[in-house]
Amino acid sequence: MIDALRRLLNRLPLVEHLSIQLVVGLAISLVCLGIFGALADEVGEQETMVEIDVALANALHAEATPLSTDIFILISWIGMPGLWLLGVGVGLLFLLRREFLHLAIWVAALAGGTLLNTLLKLIFARPRPVFVEPLVIEQNFSFPSGHAMQSLIAFGLFAYFLWHSVQNRSARILIVFAAVLLIVLIGISRMTLGVHYLSDVIAGFAAGGLWLAACITALDTLERRRQRGDLQAQQGDDTSPAV
């Protein structure tokens, strides 16, 4: 299927000299941008999505129990600050292995995602859900969810690195499944704890997907350039006249 898609894309003049990864990354970015834009418009205009947000938030809050609250607090902790423990650990591993390109992309993904989320929160300035007896209290703005956005970026990129480090198909499927499950659970935890609306979480995933696709595309492009440079240097050495 991938080969068929590659042959199809190679027939298009605009993508003839582009890698399949670059085209896919661009497509994912456009989809994520469209989803985020649609949600931002709904939230800004106080349309149907806002009614769904409030109804779901009230329903989840009414069904909360002490046990479920403790479980989702733990899951939320994994999303942040637990995510930053992963960030430091992976960053140190790349540094020790002198994999500076991977380190740069990793740092750019996490730091850039944080800055982007902060900027978006300030732009939309959406208040968080309000309850008489809140389960958890957060101080900053609600849209988009930082936990949802950062978890998709960090765990998504981490899964991407793991995917390329193993060749076993079953292991790869397990990596993707575990990453998706964890990211979704983190998003659900933020709604269940009453600190985000559904649209906040979906928008966080969309913004995170946009930034993740950009980072992976940049990594793939830079790696290809480096490989071509190494190959050209090797060919140059092979064709050098013997002394």
N, C-alpha and C positions, 0 to 999 in steps of 0.2 A: 504493500500500500504506500509506504514511504517512497519507494522507487518510482511508483506511478505518479505520485504527487510531484516528485522532483522533476520528472520528465515533462509533466504538464506545465510547471512553473517555468522551466527552461525555455519553453516556446514563447513566453511573454517577453516582449522587448524590454520592459521596465525592470524585469528581475533576471534577465539573462546572465548577468555577471554577479548576482547576489547569491549567498548561500541560503539553503532551505531554512536554516536556523534564524537568519535575519528576517526572512519573509514571515515566518511563523511568529517571531517576536513582535514584529510590526502589527500583525493581525491581532494578536492577543492584546497588545497595547491599545489598539483602536476599540476593541470590544470593551475593555475595562474602562476606557475613557467615556464611552457611550453610556455604560451603566452608571458610572459616577455622575455624569452630567444629568441624566434623567432623575436620579435620586436627589441631587442638589436642587433641581428645579421643583420637584415635589415638596421638598422640605421648605424651600424658600417661599413658595406660594401657598403653603399650608393646605395642600390638596389631599387626595384620598389616602396616600401613603401615611400621612400624619395620623389620620384616624385609626388606621391599622396599627401603627406604632403604639398609640396610647392604649388601645384595646388589648393588644398582646402584652404590653408591659403590666397592665393591671391584672390580667389573668395569671401571668407568671408569678407576680408578687403574692397573689392570693393563694397560690398552690405551694409556696415555699415552706419548707420545714427546716428545723435546726440541722438535721442530718444533710439534707440536700444543700443547704447553705454552706456548711463546712466543706463538703465535697467540691462545690463550685468555687469556693474561695481558694482551695488548693490548686484547682485547674487554672484559675485566674492568675495565681502566683507563678505558675509555670510560664504563662504568657508574659508576665512581667512582675517582678524582676528576674525570675528564673531564666528568661531569655537572654539577659545580659551576662549571666554566668556562662551560658553556652557561647555567647559572643566572644568573651575573653578567652575561653578555653580554645576555641577554634582559631582565633587570631594568634594565640601563642604557638599553637601547633604549626600554622603556616610560617610563622617567623622562625621557628627552630628548623623547619625543613627548607628554609630560604625560598619558599614559594611566594615571592613578593607580588606577583600579579594577582594570585588568588587572595592574598592578604589585602591588597588594595581594593579589590572588588568587594570583599567581605566588609571592610570598614566603610566603604562608600555606601553599600547597601543599608547597613544598620544606621549609620549616622545620617545619611541622606533621607532615609525613611522617617527618622525622628524629626528632622527639620521640616520635612514636607508635611507631616501630620500636625505639627505645631502651627505651621502657617495656615493650613486648612481650617483648623479649629478657630483660629483668630479671625479668619475671613467670614466664616458662617456663624460663629458665636452662638451656637444653639445650646440652650440650657439643658441640663440633664433631667431625667425623669424625677418627679418629686412624689414622695410618699410620706404619710403621717409617721409611720414607723419604718424608716429605711433599714435595709439589711447591711448596706455598705455606703459610705459617704465618700464621694470624689469631689474635688474642688474645681477642676478646669472644665472646659466646654465638652460637648458631647459628640459633635459631628465633625469628622468621622471617628470611629473607635480606634484608639491608638493600639490597644491590645490586638484587635483583629488585623489591623494593617501591619504591625510589626511582626506578629506571629507568622503571617503568610510570607513576609519577606525573609525572615530569619530561618524558619523551619523549612520553607520552600527552597531557599538557596542551599541550606545544609543538606537537604534531601538530594538536590542536584549534584552536589559534590560527592555524596555517598553513591549515588547512581553510577557515576563515572568511575568510581573506585572499585566496584565489584562487577563481575561478568555473569554471575549466576542469575538466571531469569527470575527464579522464585524469590531470591533475595531482593532484587530490584522491585518486584511487585509488593513485597512486604514493606520496603522503604517508603514507597509512594502511599500505600494504604495507611501506614502509621502516621506519616506527615499530614495527610488530609484529615484523618480522624482527629488528631491533636489540634489542628488549626480550627476545625469546625467546633470542637468541644470548647475551645477557648472563647470563640465567638458566642456560643450559647451561654457560657458562664457569665459573660458580661450582661446579657439580657436577663438571665435568671436572678442575678444579684441586684438588678434594678438600677444599674448605672448607665445603661445604654438602651436605645431603641433598636428595633430590627433594622431600620434604614441606616443607622449609624454603623452597625456591624457589616451590612452588605457593602456600604460605601467604603468602609475600611478595607474589606477584601478587594474591592475594585481598585482602590488607590494603591494598595499593596501589590496587586497583580501587575499594575502598570509599571511600578518602580522595579519589581522583580524581573519582569520581562526586559526592561531597559538594561538592568545590570547583567543579566545572563547574555543578552545580545552583545553588550560591550565586551564581556569576557570572551565570548566565542570569536568575535572579530579580532581582538587583540592577540588571542592565541594563534589564530590562523596567520596573522601577519608575522608573528614571531617564528612560526614554523616555516613560512616561506623564506624569511630572512636567513634562518639557519640552513635551509636547503640550498639557497643561492650561495651562501658562504662556503658550504661544503663542496658544491660544484665548482666554485672558483678555486678552491684548494686542489681539487682533483685535476683541473685543467692547467694548473701552474706548471711552467717548465721546470724540469729537474735541474738542480744546480750541480 
